[in-house]
Amino acid sequence: MIGTTHQNAAEFCKNIGDMVLCPRTAYCPSNADTDSKKLFLQRDGFEGDQWAPAASELGNNKEYWISIGQGSDMCSAHESATEDLLQPLSDWTEDGSQPTQKKKEHILCCQNPKNLVKEQSLMNDLNPIWMDSSHGWNGGSHDDATSFCETFGNRKLCPYSGYCPHGPGQDPIGGHAADFNTEGEMWAPVYGEQNHWVMIGQKYQNRATTCMDNTELEGEDPSWGLSSERAELKKYIACCSF
């Protein structure tokens, strides 16, 4: 992302999984004046004068920029029209030249609220639970996965929609402790066919491969899906109730 306009930033987030710009409270969840790490994940402000595009929390479609740098009043805001406690937008917010780009080097994207509603509905219907080695899952075969879920309250492997409610190229459903985006190639067994798997990581570091199944990605069933081979590719599993 090269810092340009607020609209460019919104399009950037949309293109990485139908995400949206985060609001100010996501950038700055803490309001404590004594907290030296106000930013998301308790991180310090960035060096210099840095501003990030943010969504309006009032639903008024105004353009907001949040100060995330140590060189200015961190967590203060610019907006597209002057109001109390807010500063009017400066020319640099719409300027894509190199000097102003250096003010806008960071961005935070959040999940689309529409997708959250869909996920919540699936959570209620399927109640998916992510499992890994801490629960005893050792990356076995598809049949092993079916048996494994049955030992947890007679659950079943999650269907494709339980893993990927938003379809190919989008993130899997939440609730997992691991960051699948950093796991590389990572497959999970899917309810139904005997050797059906879905990509929950990224193959070739390509986000578009996430939530594609083995037929879409490989054109065939994986030989390792019927055995405990390549366990490092099968570290996570989701079990559902339905």
C-alpha positions in Angstrom: 0.0 0.0 0.0 1.5 3.3 -1.1 -0.1 6.2 0.9 -2.4 8.2 -1.3 -6.0 9.0 -0.7 -8.7 7.8 1.7 -10.6 6.2 -1.2 -7.5 4.4 -2.4 -7.0 3.0 1.1 -10.6 1.7 1.3 -10.1 0.0 -2.1 -6.9 -1.5 -0.8 -8.7 -3.1 2.1 -11.5 -4.4 -0.1 -9.0 -6.1 -2.4 -7.4 -8.1 0.4 -10.5 -10.2 1.3 -13.4 -7.8 1.1 -12.2 -6.0 4.3 -12.9 -2.5 5.3 -11.0 0.4 6.9 -10.9 0.1 10.7 -12.4 2.8 12.9 -10.4 4.9 15.3 -11.2 2.6 18.2 -9.5 -0.3 16.4 -6.3 1.8 15.9 -6.4 3.2 19.5 -8.3 0.8 21.8 -6.9 2.4 24.9 -7.9 5.9 26.0 -5.6 6.1 29.1 -3.4 9.2 29.0 -0.7 7.3 30.9 -0.6 4.4 28.4 2.5 4.9 26.3 1.4 2.1 23.9 -2.0 3.2 22.8 -2.1 1.5 19.4 -3.6 -1.8 18.4 -1.9 -4.8 20.1 -0.3 -2.4 22.6 2.4 -1.3 20.2 4.3 2.0 20.3 3.5 4.7 17.9 5.4 4.7 14.6 8.4 7.0 14.1 7.8 10.5 12.9 4.6 12.1 11.7 2.4 9.2 10.7 -1.3 9.2 9.8 -3.6 6.3 8.9 -7.0 6.3 7.1 -9.9 5.3 9.3 -13.6 4.6 8.9 -16.2 6.8 10.5 -17.7 5.3 13.6 -20.8 7.5 13.2 -21.8 6.1 9.8 -21.7 9.6 8.2 -19.3 8.7 5.4 -16.8 11.4 6.5 -13.1 10.7 5.9 -11.0 10.3 9.0 -7.3 10.1 9.5 -5.8 9.0 12.8 -2.4 10.1 14.1 -0.4 6.9 14.8 3.1 8.5 14.9 5.3 9.6 17.8 5.9 12.9 16.1 2.3 14.2 16.7 -0.5 13.9 19.2 -1.0 10.1 18.9 -4.6 9.0 18.4 -5.9 12.5 17.5 -8.0 12.7 14.4 -8.4 14.7 11.2 -11.8 14.6 9.5 -13.3 15.9 6.3 -15.3 18.7 8.0 -14.4 20.7 11.1 -16.1 19.8 14.3 -15.3 20.1 18.0 -12.2 18.1 19.1 -11.3 17.3 15.5 -9.0 19.1 13.1 -10.0 19.8 9.4 -8.3 17.7 6.8 -5.1 19.0 5.4 -4.0 19.0 1.7 -1.7 16.0 2.2 -4.7 13.7 2.8 -5.6 13.9 -0.9 -2.0 14.3 -2.2 -0.3 11.2 -3.6 3.2 12.8 -4.0 6.2 11.1 -2.4 6.6 13.6 0.5 3.0 13.1 1.6 3.2 9.3 1.1 5.7 9.2 3.8 3.1 10.5 6.2 0.8 7.6 5.3 2.8 4.4 5.4 0.6 2.3 7.6 -3.0 1.0 7.4 -5.3 -1.2 9.5 -8.0 -3.3 7.7 -10.9 -4.9 9.6 -13.3 -7.6 8.7 -16.4 -6.4 6.9 -19.3 -6.1 9.3 -21.6 -7.9 6.8 -19.3 -10.9 6.9 -19.4 -10.8 10.7 -23.1 -11.2 10.6 -22.8 -14.2 8.3 -20.1 -15.7 10.5 -22.2 -15.3 13.6 -25.1 -17.1 11.9 -22.9 -20.0 11.0 -21.4 -20.1 14.5 -24.9 -20.5 15.9 -25.9 -23.2 13.4 -22.7 -25.2 13.3 -20.8 -24.2 16.5 -17.3 -24.9 14.9 -14.4 -25.5 17.3 -10.8 -25.3 16.1 -8.5 -28.1 17.3 -4.8 -28.6 17.1 -2.0 -30.6 18.8 -2.9 -29.2 22.1 -6.2 -31.0 21.8 -4.6 -34.2 20.6 -4.9 -33.8 16.8 -1.7 -35.1 15.2 -2.4 -34.4 11.5 -3.6 -37.8 10.5 -5.8 -39.0 7.7 -9.3 -37.8 6.7 -10.7 -40.9 8.4 -8.6 -40.1 11.5 -10.1 -36.6 11.5 -13.7 -38.0 11.3 -13.0 -40.2 14.3 -11.2 -37.4 16.2 -14.3 -35.1 16.0 -16.6 -37.9 17.2 -14.6 -38.1 20.4 -15.6 -34.5 21.2 -19.3 -34.7 22.0 -20.0 -36.8 18.9 -19.2 -33.8 16.6 -18.6 -34.1 12.9 -16.0 -32.6 10.7 -17.1 -29.1 9.6 -18.5 -28.8 6.1 -16.9 -26.4 3.7 -19.2 -23.5 4.8 -18.1 -24.1 8.4 -14.5 -23.5 7.4 -15.0 -20.8 4.7 -18.3 -19.0 5.0 -17.2 -16.3 2.5 -15.9 -18.6 -0.2 -12.5 -18.9 -2.0 -9.9 -16.2 -1.6 -11.4 -15.1 1.8 -10.2 -15.9 5.3 -11.5 -19.0 7.1 -13.9 -18.6 10.0 -12.4 -17.1 13.2 -11.9 -18.6 16.6 -8.4 -20.1 16.0 -5.3 -19.0 18.0 -2.9 -19.3 15.1 -2.4 -16.8 12.3 -3.1 -19.0 9.3 -1.8 -16.2 7.0 1.7 -17.0 8.2 1.4 -20.8 8.2 2.0 -21.2 4.4 0.4 -24.3 2.9 -2.0 -25.6 5.4 -5.0 -28.0 4.8 -8.0 -29.0 6.9 -10.3 -32.0 6.3 -13.8 -31.3 5.2 -17.0 -33.2 6.0 -18.5 -35.3 3.2 -16.3 -37.0 0.7 -13.6 -39.4 2.0 -10.6 -37.3 1.0 -11.8 -33.7 0.8 -9.5 -31.0 2.1 -9.6 -27.2 2.1 -6.7 -24.7 2.1 -6.9 -22.6 5.3 -3.4 -21.2 4.8 -1.8 -19.8 1.6 -0.2 -21.8 -1.1 2.7 -20.1 -2.9 2.1 -17.2 -0.5 -0.9 -16.4 -2.6 -4.0 -15.2 -0.7 -6.2 -16.2 -3.6 -5.6 -19.9 -2.7 -7.1 -19.6 0.7 -10.4 -21.5 1.1 -9.9 -23.3 -2.2 -10.4 -27.1 -1.9 -8.0 -29.8 -3.2 -9.9 -30.2 -6.5 -9.7 -26.5 -7.3 -6.1 -26.2 -6.4 -4.6 -29.6 -7.3 -7.1 -31.1 -9.6 -7.0 -34.4 -7.6 -7.3 -35.9 -4.1 -4.1 -35.7 -2.1 -2.3 -39.0 -1.5 -1.3 -37.8 2.0 -5.0 -37.3 2.8 -5.5 -41.0 3.4 -2.5 -41.5 5.8 -0.6 -39.7 8.5 2.0 -38.5 5.9 2.8 -34.8 5.6 1.3 -34.1 9.1 2.9 -30.7 9.0 0.4 -29.7 6.3 -2.6 -30.8 8.5 -2.0 -29.2 11.9 -5.5 -27.7 12.3 -9.0 -29.2 12.2 -12.5 -27.8 12.8 -15.3 -29.9 14.4 -18.9 -28.9 14.1 -22.3 -29.8 15.7 -25.1 -30.3 13.2 
